Every structure is written in structure tokens, then in C-alpha cells.
């Protein structure tokens, strides 16, 4: 299939996702409740909602919206819901490494705007739009290894500090229990978690600048070392594989050993009711986001796997496995270690197959 057809398919998927995520979220009343909660200052009749983080309405309101959306997915009140979201977002966080590595390539044009919009639009919308853009770019350019040592050296640290740490803090009641935090304290942690795209990009920018400055003071010349950049990039892919693999395996272990009735694969993964999964909390503000994420997470997982398959299938034929073998290996990876780890490991392999320099002109 040519690049234009693939890009069209991804754009069509993004459009379908708008209805599956936002359309159904509006139809079941969850969107209305989410929009009103920050204005009313309460999640429901029992839980007050903090809506004054900075005192500036245009900052506080969107933060409170996101806190409302993720509160019942992270407060420990519904184990199945919480485990499902923990696994899904451990994969979504890894997409920063995937997109940022592509953004660092020589001659790269794909913007990081798509990744920063995942918290607002949903990964099932923003990532397919990025993949459509990216596939068209690689179709008309020679893709080389990352060569910027400073940016590549900063990548694993910015991913850990800006993405993994906020995820761990935000989802801590997954393993510490809902009693470990009061609603007010948990909302403050969630507010910190919601701006993690900013933390990642800010940390990446600052660290890359510091690394560049340190090397220039040592050698007097800022030279980007391709071999060091290659090693740092692959190290970032390994870290981006470890995080979702742990999330996937932890979720699977808890799911199959839990005594909670609502912690089972069917309820967590299959969106069979417009109102959201049964069991857990009856509030629309809780069940609406659950249904939203039941579409969001599987779509961006499968879209990412397909994107990676396309990237690997376009590497030099003499160094990559056959199409059937590649598809089989990725399917096995998806079923065992999860989508996020499979994508990250596939990109790790791809980095080693890419050329370091452009082909010499004839």
C-alpha cells in the first residue's frame, strides 16, 4: 500500500475516533458532567473538586477538567478501571520517545504538537494524525539514524523524569489503596500529572542545552557524535519498552489474581454499553471517561503497532525479516508484553537497520 493510502487510512481512523471518543462521551452525559464539575466545585455529592490551582480561570478550568476526567480512573475506587488506565497510559507515555526520536532525525519535519495534544484530544485522535503526517514524510526522504548526541543523551532522562515519574505518582493508589490519599491530596497530584507533556518537553530542552554547553566548554567545539547518539537513542527505546511492559505484566498479574468482580478482561476492555461499564461507581462523571478510554486506548495501541510495522517494512530488505515473520513477531509481542513494549523494541531494532549517512550521489 502506498504512503498516500496509508495516510488517508490514518486520517479516517482519527475522524472515526472523534465520534467513538467524544461523540459517545457526549451522548452518555459524561461530557456535560465533566464540563460542569469544575464550575460547581464538586465531582459528586460526596467529593468536592479543587478548581483554584493558580487563581487564573483560563488555567485552572482546563486543569480541573482533566482532573475530573481521570479522578475515578486513578483514586483506587474501581480496581479494574484503574488497572486498565494504568496499563494504557504506560503505553501512551512511551509514545513521547517514539515521536521525539523521529523529531531528532536529520532533515526531520514531523512536529511534536501531536504528542502534546494527546491529553486534550485523546491518543486515538492525535497519534493517527501524527502517523499520517510521518508516513508521508518518510516516503519522500531518506531516513537516517539520530545523530544529535546532546538531544539523544537527554531523551531517557526527560522521559523518566517528565513521563514515568508523574505516571507513578498519579497512579500510586493502584498499589497503595484508595485510603492512602484524601480526595483533595489526590487531585493535587493529578493536576501535576496532567501537564506532563510540558514537563517532558521542558526537561528535554533544558537537559539537551546543558549537555551541549558542557561539551562545548570541554572541547571548544559542539560536534554531534553519531555513535553516542545511536547508543542513547536505543537506550531510550529500551526504557520506553520496560515501562509499558511492566505496566502490562503488572496489570495481567493483578487481573488474574484479583478477587474483585469488576477486575476482569471483558469488563475492562470491551465497550458493550453506551453508559459505560457496569459495576464500580454509578456517576456519569466516572463511567463516561471509562467508556471513552475503552475506545481510546485500544485504538492508539493498534495504530501504533501498524505504524511501526510500516516503518520496519520500509527498512533495507536484506536486513529485515519477511513480512509474515515480522507480523507474527509483533503479534506475539502484543499478546505477551503488550503494545507499548512491542512498538518500542521494534523501533530499537529499526534504529540499528537505518543508515548513518546519506547515500552518495551518482
Backbone torsions as a table, in degrees:
resi	resn	phi	psi	omega
1	UNK	NA	135.4	-177.3
2	UNK	-77.8	168.1	-174.2
3	UNK	-63.1	-39.6	-178.3
4	UNK	-62.4	-40.2	179.5
5	UNK	-68.2	-40.4	178.0
6	UNK	-63.5	-43.8	179.7
7	UNK	-62.6	-40.9	177.8
8	UNK	-61.8	-41.7	179.2
9	UNK	-62.0	-41.0	178.7
10	UNK	-67.3	-38.7	178.1
11	UNK	-66.8	-38.5	177.1
12	UNK	-64.2	-38.8	177.7
13	UNK	-63.6	-41.2	178.3
14	UNK	-62.2	-40.6	179.3
15	UNK	-65.9	-42.8	176.7
16	UNK	-61.6	-38.4	-179.4
17	UNK	-65.2	-31.9	176.9
18	UNK	-57.1	-43.7	178.9
19	UNK	-71.3	-46.5	-176.3
20	UNK	-64.2	-34.3	-178.8
21	UNK	-88.2	-65.6	-172.7
22	UNK	-79.8	-35.6	179.8
23	UNK	-63.5	-50.4	179.6
24	UNK	-68.5	-33.2	178.0
25	UNK	-63.3	-36.1	176.9
26	UNK	-73.9	-41.0	-176.7
27	UNK	-65.6	-33.4	-177.8
28	UNK	-89.7	4.9	175.6
29	UNK	87.4	-6.6	-178.0
30	UNK	-66.0	-39.3	-178.5
31	UNK	-63.6	-44.5	179.0
32	UNK	-59.8	-46.4	179.7
33	UNK	-63.0	-38.4	179.7
34	UNK	-64.9	-41.9	-179.0
35	UNK	-68.7	-33.3	-176.7
36	UNK	-83.8	-26.6	-174.6
37	UNK	-55.7	-48.3	179.2
38	UNK	-64.2	-31.4	179.2
39	UNK	-71.9	-36.8	179.8
40	UNK	-83.4	-16.6	-179.9
41	UNK	72.0	27.8	177.4
42	UNK	-155.1	145.4	176.3
43	UNK	-81.0	-39.8	173.3
44	UNK	-157.6	-167.1	-175.8
45	UNK	-67.6	-20.3	-177.3
46	UNK	-100.6	-24.9	-171.2
47	UNK	-118.6	119.5	176.2
48	UNK	-76.2	149.5	-179.8
49	UNK	-112.7	124.4	176.9
50	UNK	-71.3	129.0	-178.6
51	UNK	-136.5	25.0	-177.4
52	UNK	-135.6	57.0	-176.7
53	UNK	-70.3	-40.1	-177.8
54	UNK	-121.8	-14.5	-174.4
55	UNK	86.3	-0.6	178.5
56	UNK	-108.7	114.4	-172.4
57	UNK	-56.6	-43.5	-174.6
58	UNK	-71.1	-10.2	172.5
59	UNK	-100.9	-45.6	-175.9
60	UNK	-66.6	-39.0	-175.8
61	UNK	-62.7	-51.2	178.8
62	UNK	-64.2	-32.4	176.7
63	UNK	-65.1	-44.5	179.4
64	UNK	-64.9	-33.5	175.7
65	UNK	-59.9	-47.0	-179.2
66	UNK	-68.8	-37.6	176.4
67	UNK	-62.0	-42.4	177.7
68	UNK	-59.5	-45.0	-176.8
69	UNK	-61.2	-42.7	-173.0
70	UNK	-97.9	-2.1	-173.0
71	UNK	-59.7	-55.0	-176.1
72	UNK	-75.1	-9.5	174.9
73	UNK	-85.9	-9.1	-173.5
74	UNK	-134.1	-0.9	-175.0
75	UNK	-89.9	-1.3	176.8
76	UNK	85.3	3.7	-177.8
77	UNK	-78.2	-18.9	-179.7
78	UNK	-137.0	100.1	-172.5
79	UNK	-60.2	-44.3	-178.3
80	UNK	-62.3	-45.2	177.9
81	UNK	-60.1	-45.9	-177.3
82	UNK	-65.1	-43.6	-180.0
83	UNK	-65.4	-40.2	178.4
84	UNK	-59.4	-45.8	-179.1
85	UNK	-70.7	-38.7	178.9
86	UNK	-60.0	-45.1	178.7
87	UNK	-65.6	-45.5	-177.8
88	UNK	-62.1	-41.9	-177.0
89	UNK	-80.1	-20.6	171.5
90	UNK	-67.0	-28.9	173.7
91	UNK	-76.0	-45.3	-178.0
92	UNK	-62.1	-38.0	178.8
93	UNK	-61.5	-35.1	179.8
94	UNK	-66.3	-21.3	180.0
95	UNK	-63.8	-20.3	174.6
96	UNK	-59.7	-45.2	-179.8
97	UNK	-63.8	-43.1	-179.2
98	UNK	-58.7	-49.2	-175.1
99	UNK	-74.2	-38.8	-177.5
100	UNK	-68.6	-36.9	177.1
101	UNK	-62.0	-41.2	177.1
102	UNK	-65.1	-34.6	-179.0
103	UNK	-69.2	-22.0	-178.2
104	UNK	-88.7	-5.3	-175.8
105	UNK	-70.2	149.8	177.4
106	UNK	-56.4	130.0	179.2
107	UNK	76.6	11.7	-176.4
108	UNK	-66.7	142.8	176.3
109	UNK	-123.8	-22.9	-176.5
110	UNK	-58.1	125.8	-177.9
111	UNK	-81.2	156.1	177.0
112	UNK	-85.8	-0.5	-179.2
113	UNK	-55.0	-37.0	-177.2
114	UNK	-60.9	-40.6	-178.8
115	UNK	-69.3	-37.8	-179.2
116	UNK	-67.4	-19.0	-179.1
117	UNK	-89.1	-2.5	-175.9
118	UNK	-62.3	-36.4	-179.5
119	UNK	-67.6	-29.5	-176.0
120	UNK	-92.1	-41.9	-175.4
121	UNK	-95.6	-31.9	-171.9
122	UNK	107.4	138.8	-179.3
123	UNK	-61.1	-29.4	-179.5
124	UNK	-69.5	-15.1	176.9
125	UNK	-102.3	-51.2	-173.6
126	UNK	-71.1	-41.1	-178.0
127	UNK	-68.1	-45.3	174.6
128	UNK	-58.3	-36.1	176.9
129	UNK	-64.0	-40.4	176.2
130	UNK	-64.8	-45.0	-178.2
131	UNK	-61.9	-37.0	176.3
132	UNK	-61.8	-46.2	179.1
133	UNK	-62.0	-44.9	-174.7
134	UNK	-69.1	-41.1	-179.4
135	UNK	-62.4	-38.3	176.9
136	UNK	-66.2	-36.2	179.7
137	UNK	-67.1	-48.9	-176.8
138	UNK	-68.2	-20.3	179.5
139	UNK	-71.3	-21.8	-176.6
140	UNK	-117.1	13.9	-178.2
141	UNK	-141.0	154.3	173.4
142	UNK	-86.3	119.3	-175.1
143	UNK	-89.7	123.9	-178.4
144	UNK	-112.7	167.3	174.9
145	UNK	-65.0	157.0	173.1
146	UNK	-64.7	136.5	-175.8
147	UNK	-123.2	-7.1	-178.7
148	UNK	-85.8	102.3	-175.6
149	UNK	-61.3	-39.8	-174.7
150	UNK	-70.1	-46.2	178.4
151	UNK	-65.5	-40.6	179.7
152	UNK	-67.7	-37.4	178.7
153	UNK	-66.7	-30.1	179.7
154	UNK	-78.9	-23.4	-170.1
155	UNK	-58.8	-49.4	-178.9
156	UNK	-64.8	-33.2	-179.7
157	UNK	-71.6	-42.3	179.6
158	UNK	-67.7	-34.7	177.7
159	UNK	-66.6	-43.3	-179.1
160	UNK	-67.5	-48.5	-175.6
161	UNK	-74.6	-37.3	-173.8
162	UNK	-92.8	-21.8	-176.5
163	UNK	-117.6	-50.8	-175.7
164	UNK	-70.9	-47.3	-178.1
165	UNK	-60.0	-48.4	177.0
166	UNK	-60.8	-35.0	178.3
167	UNK	-64.5	-44.2	179.9
168	UNK	-63.2	-44.3	-179.4
169	UNK	-65.6	-44.9	-177.8
170	UNK	-66.0	-35.0	-176.0
171	UNK	-101.7	15.6	-176.7
172	UNK	-55.0	-37.2	178.1
173	UNK	-60.8	-9.8	175.2
174	UNK	-57.1	-38.6	-178.5
175	UNK	-116.8	-16.3	179.5
176	UNK	-93.2	-14.0	178.5
177	UNK	92.7	151.6	-176.5
178	UNK	-64.3	-24.2	-178.6
179	UNK	-74.8	-10.4	-176.1
180	UNK	-73.1	-15.9	180.0
181	UNK	-138.6	142.5	170.7
182	UNK	-76.8	157.8	178.5
183	UNK	-54.8	-40.3	-178.9
184	UNK	-65.6	-44.5	179.9
185	UNK	-65.0	-42.4	-179.0
186	UNK	-63.2	-37.3	178.3
187	UNK	-64.3	-36.0	177.6
188	UNK	-65.9	-40.9	176.7
189	UNK	-64.6	-40.6	179.8
190	UNK	-64.8	-37.4	178.4
191	UNK	-60.8	-39.0	176.5
192	UNK	-65.5	-39.3	-178.4
193	UNK	-67.1	-34.5	-173.7
194	UNK	-64.5	-27.5	-177.8
195	UNK	-98.4	23.7	-178.4
196	UNK	-61.9	-28.1	172.7
197	UNK	-57.9	-37.4	177.5
198	UNK	-67.0	-42.9	179.9
199	UNK	-61.7	-42.4	-178.4
200	UNK	-63.9	-50.5	-176.1
201	UNK	-67.6	-39.6	178.6
202	UNK	-64.2	-45.7	179.1
203	UNK	-63.3	-41.9	178.6
204	UNK	-61.6	-45.1	-178.6
205	UNK	-64.8	-45.4	-178.3
206	UNK	-66.1	-47.0	-178.2
207	UNK	-64.6	-42.8	178.8
208	UNK	-62.0	-39.0	178.4
209	UNK	-66.0	-43.1	179.5
210	UNK	-64.8	-45.0	179.0
211	UNK	-60.8	-41.0	-180.0
212	UNK	-65.1	-41.4	179.8
213	UNK	-66.3	-42.7	179.6
214	UNK	-61.9	-41.6	179.9
215	UNK	-70.2	-32.9	179.9
216	UNK	-70.4	-33.5	178.6
217	UNK	-74.0	-25.4	179.8
218	UNK	-80.8	-44.2	-174.2
219	UNK	-107.3	-14.5	-177.9
220	UNK	78.4	1.9	-178.3
221	UNK	-148.2	127.0	179.9
222	UNK	-87.2	94.1	179.8
223	UNK	-109.6	129.4	179.9
224	UNK	-85.5	117.4	-175.3
225	UNK	-89.0	112.4	-176.8
226	UNK	-59.8	-39.9	-176.5
227	UNK	-67.5	-41.3	177.9
228	UNK	-66.3	-40.3	178.5
229	UNK	-61.7	-40.8	179.1
230	UNK	-61.3	-44.4	-179.2
231	UNK	-66.3	-43.2	-179.5
232	UNK	-65.8	-38.8	-179.7
233	UNK	-64.2	-44.8	179.3
234	UNK	-67.8	-33.6	175.7
235	UNK	-63.3	-37.8	178.0
236	UNK	-64.6	-40.2	177.8
237	UNK	-64.0	-37.7	178.6
238	UNK	-66.1	-41.0	177.0
239	UNK	-65.2	-39.4	178.3
240	UNK	-69.7	-18.2	174.5
241	UNK	-85.8	-38.2	-177.3
242	UNK	-65.0	-41.8	-176.4
243	UNK	-60.9	-55.1	179.1
244	UNK	-70.5	-27.2	176.7
245	UNK	-64.2	-42.7	177.3
246	UNK	-63.5	-43.6	178.6
247	UNK	-60.9	-41.5	-178.9
248	UNK	-68.1	-47.4	-177.0
249	UNK	-69.2	-38.1	177.3
250	UNK	-63.1	-44.4	179.6
251	UNK	-62.9	-44.0	-179.8
252	UNK	-62.5	-42.9	-179.4
253	UNK	-63.7	-44.0	179.9
254	UNK	-67.6	-37.7	-177.4
255	UNK	-64.7	-41.4	-176.0
256	UNK	-85.0	-9.6	178.6
257	UNK	-111.6	-7.3	-176.8
258	UNK	-72.8	147.7	175.3
259	UNK	-99.1	-0.3	179.3
260	UNK	-73.7	132.8	-177.1
261	UNK	-63.8	-35.2	-176.9
262	UNK	-82.8	-3.0	-179.6
263	UNK	-95.9	80.4	178.0
264	UNK	-147.2	158.2	-172.3
265	UNK	-60.3	-41.8	-176.7
266	UNK	-63.1	-49.2	-178.5
267	UNK	-66.8	-37.7	-176.0
268	UNK	-73.2	-34.2	-169.1
269	UNK	-109.9	-22.6	-172.7
270	UNK	-102.8	116.2	179.8
271	UNK	-84.7	85.5	-171.9
272	UNK	-101.5	1.0	-179.4
273	UNK	-138.1	135.9	179.5
274	UNK	-60.6	-29.3	-178.1
275	UNK	-82.5	-6.0	-177.3
276	UNK	101.4	170.4	-176.9
277	UNK	-60.0	142.6	175.7
278	UNK	-75.1	166.9	-177.0
279	UNK	80.6	175.8	-178.5
280	UNK	68.0	-148.7	-178.0
281	UNK	-82.7	142.9	-179.6
282	UNK	-83.5	-10.0	-175.0
283	UNK	-62.2	138.5	175.8
284	UNK	-62.8	-30.4	-179.3
285	UNK	-70.3	-16.7	176.0
286	UNK	-98.1	-44.7	-175.0
287	UNK	-77.4	-30.7	178.9
288	UNK	-60.7	-52.0	177.4
289	UNK	-61.9	-31.9	178.2
290	UNK	-60.7	-47.7	178.6
291	UNK	-63.3	-42.7	177.2
292	UNK	-52.8	-49.7	-176.2
293	UNK	-73.3	-23.5	176.0
294	UNK	-66.4	-24.4	172.6
295	UNK	-91.0	-42.6	-174.3
296	UNK	-59.6	-53.5	-172.6
297	UNK	-65.2	-51.0	178.7
298	UNK	-61.5	-35.2	-178.6
299	UNK	-66.5	-48.0	-178.7
300	UNK	-72.0	-24.7	174.2
301	UNK	-65.3	-52.1	-177.4
302	UNK	-68.4	-36.7	177.5
303	UNK	-62.8	-38.7	179.6
304	UNK	-69.5	-40.0	176.7
305	UNK	-61.8	-44.0	179.4
306	UNK	-64.1	-41.1	178.3
307	UNK	-60.7	-44.8	-179.6
308	UNK	-66.0	-38.0	176.9
309	UNK	-60.0	-42.7	178.1
310	UNK	-62.4	-44.3	-179.1
311	UNK	-61.5	-44.8	-179.5
312	UNK	-68.6	-34.6	-179.3
313	UNK	-69.8	-13.6	-179.7
314	UNK	-103.6	8.5	172.5
315	UNK	-81.4	166.8	-178.8
316	UNK	-52.2	130.2	-173.8
317	UNK	-59.4	-35.2	-175.5
318	UNK	-69.5	-14.1	-175.5
319	UNK	-116.8	2.3	-179.6
320	UNK	-117.7	156.6	178.7
321	UNK	-70.8	166.0	177.8
322	UNK	-64.7	162.3	-178.4
323	UNK	-58.8	-43.7	-179.5
324	UNK	-65.0	-44.4	-179.8
325	UNK	-64.5	-41.4	179.5
326	UNK	-62.6	-45.7	179.6
327	UNK	-62.8	-40.5	-179.8
328	UNK	-65.1	-44.0	-179.5
329	UNK	-63.4	-40.5	-179.1
330	UNK	-70.9	-34.5	177.2
331	UNK	-65.6	-44.2	178.3
332	UNK	-61.8	-42.6	178.0
333	UNK	-60.5	-43.7	-179.8
334	UNK	-61.2	-40.5	-176.9
335	UNK	-77.9	-21.1	-175.4
336	UNK	-105.7	-52.2	-176.6
337	UNK	-109.4	-1.9	175.4
338	UNK	95.9	166.0	-175.5
339	UNK	-66.4	-45.5	-175.7
340	UNK	-60.6	-45.9	179.9
341	UNK	-66.7	-38.8	179.9
342	UNK	-63.5	-45.8	178.7
343	UNK	-61.4	-46.0	-177.6
344	UNK	-63.3	-42.2	179.2
345	UNK	-68.7	-35.7	177.1
346	UNK	-64.6	-39.2	177.9
347	UNK	-70.5	-31.2	173.8
348	UNK	-60.5	-46.3	178.4
349	UNK	-64.4	-44.3	-178.5
350	UNK	-59.4	-39.0	-178.6
351	UNK	-58.4	-37.8	178.9
352	UNK	-72.4	-17.3	-179.5
353	UNK	-92.3	-14.2	-177.8
354	UNK	-78.5	148.2	177.2
355	UNK	-73.2	153.5	177.7
356	UNK	-81.3	-35.3	-175.0
357	UNK	-127.2	160.4	176.6
358	UNK	-67.5	152.2	176.9
359	UNK	-67.8	140.8	179.6
360	UNK	-67.2	140.1	179.2
361	UNK	-70.2	141.5	179.8
362	UNK	-74.7	NA	NA
